[in-house]
Amino acid sequence: MSAELVFRNATMVLRDRVLEGHVVCRDGAIAEIGEGTTAAPGVDLEGDLLLPGLVELHTDNLEHHVAPRPGVRWPMGAALLAHDAQIAAAGITTVLDALAVVDRGDSPVRGSMLADATSAIAQARDARLLRADHLIHLRCEVSYGGVVRDSEELIESPLVRLVSLMDHTPGQRQFVTLDQYYVYYQGKFGYNDAQMTELIAKRQADQRLYSDANRRRLAALCRERGLPLASHDDATSEHVEESHALGMTMAEFPTTPEAARLAHERGMAVIMGGPNVVRGGSHSGNVSARRLVEAGTLDILSSDYVPSSLLHGAFLLHVLQGVALPEAVAMVSATPARALGLADRGEIAAGRRADLVRARAVEGMPVVRQVWRGGSRIA
């Protein structure tokens, strides 16, 4: 990395405005922001947008590389590097890889990849093999009997920066109707009707046995360690009030406008998926993210299962929903960084890390052209 890096002829998206000008970076951090041109040699952005590096709180994309086809398992190290390259190319410079603590029998891929993925991320970081800054979002299925035991040691890792408590029991939250549950699990795992009947009965029984106690215990563990905690798929006011009472500061993917509104009122950062924005609605039939924007109750976007949807979704909120560009970009940079307590990144400002994205809008869709993390080119 060079000691000084200059960007000229940039259309900079700052936290509160768009500015035509230049940026000077020194030793991996933003040192100066100026209006107009500069004679200093550097990267000529030719009027392209210069954005802060994107901050991703929840992506399942690694799983797609680990299991590229049904029955196929890819080597974890190679899968991680392919995932990392895709993340960087999407303009994401800080990513929380979502790893699930679940029953291996119910979720074969997620359940079996947890230990290997955690180890691979740590080793690749230490070896400086990764383009983006990879941290971990631990997703804990509270209806799984062993979730507290399996999570306790992982929660101690400095790589874990966010924990979410989820309950995918059919008949509530994400899967209010069993029809939705059948579509999702038969499509993803190829289960036949008999296997689905057995799975549903088991999950509903497990929820009655474990969910409440596990939710309280995991929330207490996170509070003790000062870890940010998120709810998942809250659907009712009761869900939100319980989440808020347990100290959750984020609400991931609320399924109804009522749950999103109450979470927002309680000061919880409401997170919705970029794919929901790009597609114009939820694939599970739940509330549209665009509707929450109209109601003023959406704070953060996550790419969820399509990395490129993070920036694409932000731009669609600007183009189609009339959200000011700095506000839309903040949903994928400054606001998620602040929610994690990462004060050194997320916006183009003096003293912040030089995580930067060069992009060009083509018919309303952002095209990522170059990406830097800490002043070093990564894509």
C-alpha positions in Angstrom: 0.0 0.0 0.0 1.4 3.4 -1.0 1.7 6.0 1.8 -0.6 8.4 -0.2 -3.5 7.8 -2.5 -5.4 10.5 -4.2 -8.8 10.3 -6.0 -9.6 13.1 -8.4 -12.7 14.1 -10.3 -14.9 12.2 -7.9 -18.6 12.5 -7.2 -18.4 11.7 -3.5 -21.4 10.5 -1.5 -20.7 11.9 2.0 -22.9 11.3 5.0 -25.0 14.4 4.4 -24.5 15.4 0.8 -23.0 14.7 -2.6 -19.8 16.6 -3.4 -17.8 17.0 -6.6 -14.2 16.9 -5.5 -11.2 14.9 -4.4 -10.0 12.7 -1.6 -6.5 12.3 -0.2 -5.7 9.1 1.7 -2.6 8.5 3.8 -1.4 5.3 5.5 -4.7 3.6 4.9 -7.0 6.4 6.2 -8.9 9.3 4.7 -6.8 12.4 5.4 -8.4 15.2 3.3 -11.7 15.9 1.5 -11.8 18.8 -0.9 -14.2 20.4 -3.3 -13.2 20.7 -6.9 -10.2 19.4 -8.7 -6.6 18.9 -7.5 -3.3 19.0 -9.3 -2.0 16.1 -7.3 -1.4 12.9 -9.3 -3.7 10.1 -8.5 -6.7 8.0 -9.6 -8.9 10.0 -12.0 -12.5 8.8 -11.3 -13.8 10.6 -14.4 -16.9 11.8 -12.5 -17.8 8.3 -11.2 -19.3 8.0 -7.7 -17.0 7.4 -4.8 -18.8 5.6 -2.0 -17.8 4.4 1.4 -17.0 0.7 1.5 -20.2 -1.3 2.2 -20.8 -2.9 5.6 -22.7 -6.2 5.4 -24.3 -7.6 8.6 -25.9 -10.8 7.3 -24.9 -12.9 4.3 -25.5 -16.6 3.7 -23.4 -16.4 0.6 -20.6 -18.7 1.9 -23.1 -21.5 2.2 -23.8 -21.2 -1.6 -20.1 -21.9 -2.3 -19.8 -24.7 0.2 -22.8 -26.5 -1.3 -22.9 -25.3 -5.0 -25.3 -28.2 -5.9 -27.4 -30.7 -3.9 -25.1 -33.4 -2.5 -22.0 -31.5 -3.5 -19.6 -30.2 -0.8 -16.7 -27.9 -1.8 -13.5 -27.6 0.2 -14.0 -24.9 2.8 -10.8 -22.9 2.1 -11.6 -22.7 -1.6 -15.2 -21.9 -0.9 -14.2 -19.0 1.4 -11.9 -17.4 -1.1 -14.5 -17.6 -3.9 -17.1 -16.1 -1.6 -14.6 -13.4 -0.5 -13.9 -12.4 -4.1 -17.6 -12.1 -4.8 -18.1 -10.0 -1.7 -15.3 -7.6 -2.7 -16.6 -7.3 -6.2 -19.9 -6.2 -4.8 -18.2 -3.3 -3.0 -18.4 -4.9 0.4 -15.3 -4.1 2.5 -16.6 -5.3 5.9 -18.7 -8.5 6.0 -20.2 -10.5 8.8 -20.5 -14.0 7.5 -23.7 -15.5 8.9 -22.9 -18.9 10.4 -25.8 -20.9 12.0 -25.9 -22.9 15.1 -28.6 -25.4 14.2 -29.5 -29.1 14.4 -27.3 -30.8 11.8 -30.1 -33.3 11.1 -32.6 -30.6 10.2 -30.1 -28.3 8.3 -27.4 -30.6 6.9 -25.3 -27.9 5.2 -25.5 -25.2 7.8 -25.1 -27.5 10.7 -22.1 -29.3 9.3 -20.1 -26.2 8.1 -20.0 -24.2 11.3 -16.7 -25.4 12.8 -14.9 -25.6 9.5 -16.1 -22.1 8.4 -15.1 -20.5 11.7 -11.7 -22.0 11.5 -11.2 -21.2 7.8 -12.1 -17.5 8.4 -9.7 -17.2 11.3 -6.8 -18.8 9.4 -7.4 -16.8 6.2 -7.5 -13.6 8.1 -4.2 -14.4 9.9 -2.6 -15.3 6.6 -3.9 -12.1 5.0 -5.6 -14.0 2.2 -8.9 -12.2 2.3 -9.9 -9.1 0.4 -12.7 -7.9 2.6 -12.6 -7.7 6.4 -14.4 -10.8 7.5 -16.1 -11.1 10.9 -18.8 -13.5 12.1 -22.6 -13.1 12.7 -23.6 -16.1 14.8 -27.2 -17.2 14.0 -28.6 -19.2 16.9 -31.7 -21.4 16.4 -33.3 -21.3 19.8 -35.6 -24.3 19.1 -32.4 -26.5 18.8 -31.7 -28.2 22.1 -28.0 -27.9 21.9 -27.8 -24.3 20.8 -26.5 -22.9 24.1 -23.8 -25.6 24.5 -22.7 -25.2 20.9 -22.7 -21.4 21.0 -20.9 -20.7 24.3 -17.3 -21.2 23.1 -17.9 -19.6 19.8 -19.3 -16.4 21.4 -15.9 -16.0 23.1 -14.2 -15.5 19.7 -13.2 -11.9 18.9 -14.4 -12.5 15.3 -18.0 -12.8 16.5 -19.5 -9.3 16.4 -23.2 -10.0 16.2 -25.5 -12.7 17.4 -29.1 -13.2 16.3 -31.7 -15.4 17.9 -34.0 -17.1 15.3 -36.9 -19.5 15.5 -37.8 -21.2 12.2 -40.5 -23.4 13.7 -43.3 -23.8 11.1 -46.5 -22.0 11.8 -45.1 -18.7 13.0 -42.7 -15.8 12.1 -41.2 -16.4 8.7 -43.4 -19.5 8.0 -46.8 -18.5 9.1 -48.4 -21.0 6.8 -47.2 -24.6 6.3 -47.4 -24.1 2.5 -44.5 -21.6 2.7 -42.5 -24.1 4.8 -43.1 -26.9 2.3 -42.0 -24.7 -0.7 -38.8 -23.6 1.1 -37.6 -26.9 2.5 -38.6 -29.2 -0.3 -37.1 -26.8 -2.8 -33.9 -26.5 -0.8 -33.3 -30.0 0.5 -35.6 -32.2 -1.7 -37.5 -33.6 1.3 -40.6 -35.8 0.4 -43.9 -35.3 2.0 -43.3 -38.0 4.7 -40.0 -36.4 5.6 -41.6 -33.0 5.8 -44.4 -34.3 8.1 -41.7 -35.7 10.4 -39.6 -32.6 10.3 -42.6 -30.3 11.1 -43.6 -32.5 14.1 -40.1 -32.5 15.4 -39.5 -28.8 15.1 -42.8 -27.9 16.8 -42.0 -30.3 19.7 -38.5 -28.9 20.0 -39.9 -25.4 20.1 -42.1 -26.2 23.1 -39.2 -27.8 24.9 -36.4 -25.4 24.3 -37.1 -22.1 22.7 -38.0 -19.9 25.6 -35.2 -21.0 27.9 -32.6 -20.9 25.2 -33.6 -17.4 24.1 -33.2 -16.1 27.6 -29.9 -17.9 28.2 -28.3 -16.8 24.9 -29.5 -13.2 25.4 -27.9 -13.2 28.9 -24.6 -14.6 27.5 -24.5 -11.8 24.9 -25.3 -9.1 27.4 -22.5 -10.4 29.7 -20.0 -10.1 26.8 -21.3 -6.8 25.4 -22.2 -8.4 22.0 -24.8 -6.7 19.9 -27.9 -8.9 19.7 -30.6 -9.1 17.0 -34.0 -10.6 16.8 -35.0 -12.5 13.7 -38.4 -12.6 11.9 -40.4 -10.8 14.5 -44.0 -10.8 13.4 -46.1 -9.5 16.3 -45.9 -6.8 19.0 -45.3 -9.6 21.5 -42.3 -10.8 19.6 -40.9 -7.2 19.5 -41.5 -6.4 23.1 -39.8 -9.7 24.2 -36.8 -8.9 22.0 -36.5 -5.4 23.3 -36.8 -6.6 26.9 -34.0 -9.1 26.3 -31.7 -6.3 25.1 -31.8 -6.7 21.4 -30.7 -3.6 19.5 -31.5 -4.8 16.0 -34.5 -6.4 14.4 -33.6 -8.6 11.4 -36.3 -9.1 8.7 -39.5 -8.3 10.6 -42.3 -10.0 8.7 -45.0 -7.4 9.2 -45.3 -3.6 9.1 -46.6 -3.6 12.7 -43.5 -5.4 14.0 -41.2 -3.1 12.0 -42.9 0.0 13.3 -42.8 -1.1 16.9 -39.1 -2.2 16.7 -38.3 1.2 15.2 -40.2 3.0 18.0 -38.3 1.0 20.6 -35.0 2.1 19.1 -34.0 -1.1 17.4 -32.3 -0.8 14.0 -34.7 -2.5 11.5 -32.8 -4.6 8.9 -34.3 -5.8 5.6 -32.9 -7.7 2.7 -31.6 -6.2 -0.5 -33.2 -9.0 -2.5 -36.5 -8.0 -1.1 -35.9 -4.5 -2.5 -34.6 -5.6 -5.9 -37.4 -8.2 -6.4 -40.1 -5.8 -5.1 -41.2 -8.0 -2.3 -40.4 -10.9 0.1 -39.8 -14.4 -1.4 -41.7 -15.8 1.6 -44.7 -13.5 1.2 -43.9 -11.3 4.1 -43.8 -7.5 4.2 -42.1 -5.6 1.4 -38.9 -3.6 2.3 -40.1 -0.8 0.1 -43.3 -0.5 2.2 -41.1 0.0 5.3 -39.2 2.7 3.5 -42.5 4.5 2.8 -43.4 4.2 6.5 -40.0 5.5 7.6 -39.2 2.3 9.5 -36.2 0.8 7.6 -32.7 1.5 8.8 -30.3 -1.0 7.3 -30.1 -3.2 4.2 -28.5 -6.6 4.2 -27.5 -8.6 1.0 -28.9 -11.8 2.7 -28.3 -14.3 -0.2 -27.2 -12.1 -3.1 -24.1 -10.0 -2.4 -24.7 -7.6 -5.3 -28.2 -6.8 -4.0 -26.7 -4.6 -1.2 -25.7 -1.7 -3.4 -28.3 -2.4 -6.0 -31.0 -2.3 -3.3 -29.7 1.0 -2.0 -29.8 2.6 -5.4 -33.3 1.4 -6.1 -34.5 3.0 -2.9 -32.9 6.2 -4.2 -34.3 5.9 -7.8 -37.7 4.4 -7.1 -38.5 5.4 -3.6 -37.1 8.9 -3.6 -34.6 8.3 -0.7 -31.8 10.8 -0.9 -28.6 9.2 -2.1 -26.6 9.9 1.1 -29.4 8.4 3.2 -29.7 5.3 0.9 -25.9 4.7 1.0 -25.8 5.1 4.8 -28.2 2.2 5.0 -25.4 0.0 3.7 -22.4 1.7 5.2 -22.6 4.2 8.1 -25.7 2.9 9.9 -24.6 -0.8 10.0 -21.1 0.2 11.1 -22.5 2.3 13.9 -24.9 -0.6 14.9 -21.8 -2.8 15.4 -19.7 -0.1 17.1 -17.2 0.1 14.3 -16.5 3.8 14.5 -13.5 3.7 12.1 -15.4 3.0 8.9 -18.7 3.4 7.0 -18.4 6.9 5.7 -16.1 9.2 3.7 -14.8 11.5 6.4 -11.4 12.5 7.6 -9.9 9.9 10.0 -12.0 7.1 8.7 -10.4 4.0 7.2 -9.9 4.3 3.4 -12.5 1.7 2.5 -13.9 3.1 -0.8 -15.9 2.0 -3.8 -15.9 3.5 -7.3 -19.2 2.9 -9.0 -21.1 4.2 -12.0 -24.9 4.3 -12.3 -26.1 2.8 -15.5 -29.9 3.2 -16.0 -30.3 3.4 -12.2 -28.2 0.3 -11.5 -24.8 0.7 -9.8 -21.8 -0.9 -11.5 -18.9 -1.4 -9.2 -15.7 -0.5 -11.0 -13.0 -0.5 -8.3 -12.8 -1.2 -4.6 -10.2 -0.3 -1.9 -9.9 -1.4 1.7 -7.6 0.5 4.0 -6.2 2.2 0.9 -5.3 -1.1 -0.8 -7.0 -2.1 -4.1 -9.0 -5.3 -3.5 -11.3 -5.4 -6.6 
